[in-house]
Amino acid sequence: RLDVASPLTPMLLVGPPGTGKTQFSLDLATCLQTPAKLVQFDADITSSRLGGGDKQWSNSEAGDVFNEVVLGAYANPMFVLDEIDKCRNSHINGDPRSVLHSLLERTTAAKFRDSFAGIEFDASHVSWVCTANNEQSIPSSLLSRMKIYHIEQPTGEDALLVAMSVFAQTAMKLNIHDFQDPPMRVIYRVAHLSAREICAEARHAIGRALVAGRK
């Protein structure tokens, strides 16, 4: 299924931990009504994760791009490459980001070949959103292929709005649709925290309220 004429320009969201970069990326996919494939680059992944492995290895398999585009329901999914700056490069497995040189360019992505499947297919409709804490360790050849957005910790009134939004979204994700918004004294207590920390505090607070029979 292909509902949009062209994908988003590949983007990189750079900012301190806990500022909601990953959640924003997933919410963006929801707004575009397309599935999102989250690939965490701080984990131990190999160069074959996206583009497939060499058939000579017994544990090789097709890459995530082939599985999502060819075998999935949509030809234009979104890939969220989380913490791409923490990618582990090795002499044996290579750099998992190297295949992005082809995938982030529409011309070469239109004739992308999965190393395991051996099939050429059109991956040019995929949208790419990457996140990172800093951009120093990301090759300049990849940075030049992406639009870079620097995300800062919210301050002042923006921090209060973020805290209120995180509380409301946390209640919704817990499937508690009639939970009341917290009073401003609670918002002021957590507004200085990161979005990730506010979410953790919200979950604990909502849980304690429910145990006490309150909403």
C-alpha positions in Angstrom: 0.0 0.0 0.0 1.3 3.5 -0.9 -0.7 6.4 0.3 1.7 9.3 -0.2 3.5 10.5 -3.3 6.9 11.0 -1.7 8.7 10.1 1.5 9.9 12.6 4.1 13.4 14.0 3.7 15.7 11.9 5.8 16.1 13.7 9.1 18.4 13.5 12.2 17.1 14.6 15.6 20.0 15.6 17.8 19.6 16.4 21.5 20.3 15.3 25.1 18.8 12.1 26.4 15.2 12.1 27.5 13.9 15.0 25.3 11.4 12.8 23.5 13.1 12.4 20.2 12.2 8.7 19.8 8.6 9.2 20.9 8.2 12.2 18.5 9.4 10.0 15.6 6.9 7.2 16.4 4.1 9.7 16.8 5.1 11.2 13.5 4.6 7.8 11.8 1.2 7.6 13.5 0.2 11.0 12.1 1.3 9.8 8.6 -0.7 6.6 9.1 2.3 4.4 8.2 4.0 1.7 10.2 7.2 2.5 12.0 10.1 0.1 12.4 12.3 1.0 15.4 15.9 -0.1 15.1 18.0 0.6 18.2 21.6 1.2 17.3 22.9 1.1 20.9 22.2 -2.6 20.7 24.6 -5.2 19.3 23.5 -5.2 15.7 25.5 -6.2 12.6 25.9 -4.6 9.1 23.4 -7.0 7.8 20.5 -5.8 10.0 19.1 -3.4 7.4 20.4 -4.8 4.1 20.5 -8.6 4.7 23.3 -11.0 5.4 25.6 -13.0 3.1 24.1 -16.4 2.3 27.4 -18.1 3.1 26.7 -17.7 6.8 24.2 -20.2 8.3 22.5 -17.6 10.5 22.0 -15.1 7.7 18.6 -13.7 6.9 16.9 -10.9 4.9 17.3 -7.4 6.2 14.7 -5.3 7.9 14.2 -3.1 4.8 13.3 -6.1 2.6 11.0 -7.5 5.3 9.1 -4.2 5.8 8.9 -3.1 2.1 8.6 -6.3 0.2 6.9 -8.6 2.7 5.0 -5.9 4.6 1.7 -4.3 3.9 3.1 -0.9 3.1 5.8 0.2 0.5 6.4 3.4 2.4 7.0 2.5 6.1 9.1 4.8 8.4 12.3 3.6 9.8 13.3 5.1 13.2 17.0 4.5 13.7 17.4 5.2 17.4 20.7 6.5 18.9 22.6 6.1 15.6 25.6 7.8 17.2 26.1 4.8 19.5 26.6 2.4 16.6 29.3 -0.2 17.3 31.6 -0.7 14.4 33.7 -3.8 14.2 36.3 -5.2 11.8 34.2 -8.5 11.5 30.7 -7.2 11.2 31.4 -3.8 9.8 29.4 -0.6 10.3 25.6 -1.2 10.4 25.2 2.4 9.0 27.2 1.8 5.8 24.1 0.6 3.9 22.4 3.9 4.6 24.6 5.6 2.0 22.4 3.8 -0.6 19.1 3.9 1.3 19.1 7.6 2.0 19.5 8.5 -1.6 16.3 8.1 -3.6 18.1 7.2 -6.9 20.0 4.3 -5.4 17.3 3.3 -3.0 15.0 2.7 -6.0 17.2 -0.2 -7.0 18.2 -1.5 -3.6 19.3 -5.2 -3.4 19.0 -7.3 -0.3 22.2 -9.3 0.1 20.4 -12.4 1.4 17.2 -12.4 -0.7 19.2 -11.4 -3.8 16.2 -9.4 -5.0 16.3 -5.8 -6.3 13.4 -3.7 -5.1 12.2 -0.1 -4.7 13.0 1.2 -1.3 12.8 4.9 -2.3 9.5 5.5 -0.6 10.8 4.7 2.9 11.0 7.6 5.3 14.0 7.7 7.6 14.2 9.4 11.0 17.4 9.1 13.0 18.1 10.2 16.6 21.3 10.9 18.3 22.7 12.6 21.4 25.5 14.2 19.4 26.6 14.1 15.8 30.4 14.0 16.2 30.6 10.2 15.7 28.3 10.1 12.7 30.2 10.0 9.3 29.9 13.3 7.5 28.9 11.4 4.3 25.7 10.4 6.2 25.1 13.8 7.8 25.1 15.3 4.3 22.2 13.1 3.4 20.0 14.2 6.2 18.2 17.3 7.4 19.6 18.0 11.0 17.3 19.3 13.8 18.8 20.2 17.1 16.4 19.4 20.0 16.9 21.3 23.2 15.5 20.8 26.7 12.4 22.9 27.1 12.5 25.7 29.6 9.9 27.9 31.3 6.4 27.8 30.0 7.3 25.1 27.4 8.5 22.8 30.1 5.2 23.1 31.9 3.3 22.3 28.6 5.5 19.3 28.1 4.9 18.0 31.6 1.1 18.3 31.2 1.2 16.6 27.8 3.4 13.7 29.1 1.0 13.1 32.0 -2.0 13.1 29.7 -0.4 10.8 27.2 0.8 8.4 29.9 -2.8 8.0 31.2 -4.0 7.4 27.7 -1.3 4.7 27.0 -2.4 3.0 30.3 -5.9 3.0 28.8 -7.2 5.2 31.6 -9.4 7.6 29.6 -11.2 9.3 32.5 -8.1 10.1 34.6 -8.2 13.8 35.6 -5.3 16.1 34.7 -3.0 16.7 37.7 -3.1 20.0 39.5 -0.5 22.6 38.6 1.4 22.1 41.8 2.3 18.6 40.6 3.3 19.9 37.1 5.6 22.4 38.8 7.3 19.6 40.8 8.3 17.6 37.6 8.6 20.3 34.9 12.4 20.5 35.4 12.8 16.8 34.5 13.4 15.3 31.1 10.4 13.9 29.2 11.5 10.4 29.9 11.8 11.1 33.6 8.4 12.8 33.7 6.9 9.7 32.0 8.3 7.5 34.7 7.1 9.8 37.5 3.6 10.0 35.9 3.3 6.2 35.7 4.2 5.9 39.4 1.9 8.7 40.4 -1.0 7.3 38.4 -0.4 3.8 39.8 -0.5 5.1 43.3 -3.7 7.1 42.7 -5.4 4.0 41.2 -4.4 1.8 44.1 -5.9 4.4 46.5 -9.1 4.4 44.4 -8.6 7.9 43.0 -8.5 9.2 39.4 
